[in-house]
Every structure is written in structure tokens, then in C-alpha cells.
Amino acid sequence: MNLGELQSGFRGWLLDGDDQFAAQLGIGARPGLDVYRNNYRSLLRTCLQVAYPITLEWMGWTKFEAAVADHIDSVAPRSWTLDAYPADFPATLKRQLPGEPECHELAEFEWTLSQVFVSGDEPAISMEGCEGIDWDAARLKLAPSFNIIHQDTNAAEVWSALKQGRPRPSADKSGTSRTILVWRFDEICQFRRAEPLEGSALQLIASGASFGEVCATVCAALTPDVAIESLGQWLRRWFSDGYVVGVRGACS
């Protein structure tokens, strides 16, 4: 057995406890291999517990532990850092618990918050500093931490209640679509629910569309008066909430 075969076999042992590989190393190697595999799985288990404390509290230890074991069996670490390993856990919960969508959406929300917290930072700007901007041509730059997620349960409300020690709400599985904005401001993760059209407008901005193009899209969906009023309210809130970090565009 050359070095490459040994490394590949050892990796396979960590993942599935391949008895054939253990036999090739001799009977005396089995206790040591068992220690390595147990440590490997314990490390990944701890990594997931630390990443999803609210999800664990919601699901309970027995159900969470079963999902963790499934995840470790089916998803191997792929990054140089274990910090990235929990990223795929919501997908495991979605596959394992199709009748409890609030579980994977809660985990998705919790993971998004953790990534927002460690994302890059740029100072927000005020709307008062944007005099002379040609708003038709202007392109808003959103904070690196800004995210939009779409959910069909009240997972964000569940997270908030558990985090604040309030009574557990019932899971809303009605399928009502929710647009959740998540960002960091003053070193604190923020989130709020937005109307779907506002979320679509912000998605256009994030993709590089000009404010004029955003206005055209909103005006096509609403009456002119309602569109203008909505756009004005949204724009003021985007600045005051602190996730606009720049405006690019020709001056009028």
C-alpha cells in the first residue's frame, strides 16, 4: 500500500468505518483507528452544535442528534476550515424532515445570521449626503453583509422568541411566503420582514440595476401614486437601516 492508497483508505475509514481497510493494517491497528474515527465524528458533532444552538433548542436533542449523525454520514468536510462545515446542514434537515420545514428554515436563518456577523464591513452613508444625484442613473451599493432570504414558515419569529427567552410559538406551516432582510449594522445583526416587491427591488439593486430600472419595475406592478409613495418610503428606510454604503451615478 503506497502513501496515496493509505491516505485514501484512512479517509474512507473516517467516513464509513471500512473494515477492509482496517484489516489491511492488521488487527493491532483497529483500536487506534476507532479512536481517530470517534474523535473525527465528535469534532464534527460539536461543530454543528455550536453553529445551531437555537435550532437544537427548537428540535430537541434526540431529533437534532439523529440529524447530525445523518449529516456526518452523508456530508464530508470539503473546506480547509471547519467553520464552513455547518453550511450544508439545513439541506440535510430539509431532506430528513420534509414534514417539518420550519426546522431547515430555522437552521438556514441561523446560519445566515452567523455569516452576516463575520462578513466584510463598509460604513453606511446617509441620504442627506446624496444631494445632486441623478437618481435615474444612480446605482446603490449595499453592505457586504446584506442578505435576502425567502421562507415559507415563521422560522425568523421562532428564532427571535427562543433567543429572547419568550414562549415558543407554534410553527406556521401555511406556506405563506416571507421575504426576510438580514444585515449587520453597528456590529449587531439585524433582520426584518419585507414585502415581496420590496425584496425584488433590493434584489435588482444587488444585481447592479440602476434606481431608474428599479422604479420602472415597481411602477409596472403598482399604480403610479402607490409606486412613488412606496419607493420613497423604501429608499428612506434603506438608508436609515444602514445597509446602503454607496451611491454611484452621474450628478444632475
N, C-alpha and C positions, 0 to 999 in steps of 0.2 A: 504494500500500500504506500503510494507516494504522498507527499505533503498535501497536494490538491485533493486527493481522494480522502485523506484523513480529515481535512477541514470540511469538505462537503458532507462526509459521514457524520462528523460531530454536529454540524448544523442540523442535519436530519434527525439526529438523536434528540437535540434540544426541542425540535418541533413535534416529533411524534414518538419518541422513545423506541426507535427501531431496534428490535432485538438482534437482528442480523449483524448490525454494526457493532453492538456490544459484544457479541460472540467472537467477532474477528479480533477484538483487542484482548480477549482472554477473560476467564472467569474473575480474575483478581481486579479487573478494571471496573466491574459493574457498580460496586459501592460508590466509587468516586464519580462515575457518570451520573448516578442517581442524585448525588449532592449537587452537581452542576445544574442538572435539569430542574431540581426543586428550587434552587436559587434563581435560575432564569425565570421561572414562572412566578415566583414570589415577587421579583423585581417588577415584572410587567403588571401583576395584580395591584401592587402598591401604586404604580404609576397611574393606573386607571382610577383607583380610589381617590387619589389626591386631585386628579383632574375633574372629577364629577361628584363632589360631596353632596350637592343638592339633589342630583339625580338618584344617588344612593339613598338619601333620606326619603325621597318620594317612593321609590320602588321597594325599599326594604332589603335587608342584607341577603336573604335567601335568593330572591329573584335576581338581584344585582350580581351576586356571586356566580349564579348559573350563566348569566350573560357574559361575565368576564371570562369564565372558563371557555365558553364557546368562542369568544373573540381571540383569546390566546391560542386556541387550537387552529383557528382559521386565518388569522392575520399575523404575519411575522413582521417585526420591525424592519423598516426599509430606509430609515434616515440615519445619519451619523449621530443624531441626538435622540434620546428617549423622550424629549419634550414633544416630539412630533407624533409619537406612537398613539396617543389617545384620539387623534383626528378622525379615525375611521370607526370609532366606537358607536356613534349614532347610527351608522349604516348597519352595524351588527344588530342593534336594538330594533331597527325597522324590520329587518329580516326575521328576527327571532320572535318579536311581539307585534305581529301585524294588527291585532285587535286592540292594541293599546298605543295608539300613535302619539299620545302625549309623552310617552317615555323617550322616544327618539327625538322628538321635537324639544323636549326639555334639555336633553343632552346636547343637541345642536345649539341651542341658545346659550347654554353654559360654556360650551367650547368657544363660541363666537365672542362672548364676553372676555374670556381669558386671552384670546388673540388680540382683541381690541386693546386690552390693557398693556400689552408688550409691543404694540405696533409703533411705527415711527411717529414723530411729533413735529407739528408745524403750528405756529401761533395763529389763532383766529384773527380775522380782521372785522372791523365794524362797518356797518352800512354807511355811516357818516363819512367815512374816508373814501367813498366811491363817487364823489361828485365829478361830473363831466364824462361819465362812462356812456358810451353808445351801447345801450342795453340790447339792441337787436343783434349786435355783433359780439357782445360780451360772452365770455365763457367762464363759468365759475369753477374754481378749483376746490375740491372737497378734501377734508382732512384725511391723511393716510389711514386713520383709524375708522373711518366711516364705513358702515356696512348696512346692507338691506337684506333682511331675511323674510321669507314668506312661510307662514304656518297655518295649519288648519285646526289647531287646538288652542287652548288658553295657556300654553306652556309658559309664556313670559309672566303671566299673572301668577301661575303656580310657583315659579322661581321667586318672584317678589315676596309672596306670602311666606314661603318657607325661610327665605333669607332673613326676613324681618321677625320671624317667630310668631306670625299670626296663624290663626286656624287654617288647616288645609282646605283649599277649595276643592270642589268636585271637578273632575276632568270634563271639559266641554268637548265632546266628540261630534258636534253637529256638522262639522265640515265647513264652517264659516271661515273664509279666507281672511287672514290677518297679515298686514304689512307692518313689520317692526323695523324701526331705525335704531342702529346701535353705533355709538361713537364714544370717544374719550374727550373730556373737557376738564381742565384744571386737575389733571391726574386722577380723575374719577370717571368710571364707566357710566355712560348714560344710555337710556333707551326710552323710546316712546312708540306708541302705535300711530300709524299714519293712514290716511285714506289711500286706497289703491292708486288713484290718479296722481296723488302727490308722490307716492313711491315711484310711479312710472316716470314722472317728471325728473325726479332725482336720479333715476337710473339713466335717463338720457343725458343728464349733466355729467354723470360719472363716466359715460362713454365718450364724452367730448363734444356733445351737441352745444350749439350756441343757445343763449337765452331766448333769442328770437325763434329758433326752431322749437324750443320747449313751449313757448307761448302758442305757436301755431298748433301744436299737438293738443294742448289743453283747450284751446278755443274750438277745436273740431269736436271735442267731447262735451262741451258745456255751452250754454248760451253766452253771448259776448259779455254781458254785465256780470254774470256769475263767474266767468273765466277770469276777468280782470280783477274782481274782488278776491278770488281765491289765490291768484298768482301774487297779488300784493301781500296778502296775509302770509303765504308760504315764504316769500322772499324775506320778509322781516323776521320770521321765526328762524329760518335757516341761519341768518346772521346772528341773531340773539342766542340761539342754542350753541353756537360756537363751532360749527363744522364747515364753515366757509373760510378758507385760508388764503384765497387769492381770487382776483378777477382779471382776466385777460381780455382786452378788446380795445378797439380804436376809440379815442375820445371824440365827442360830438363837437 
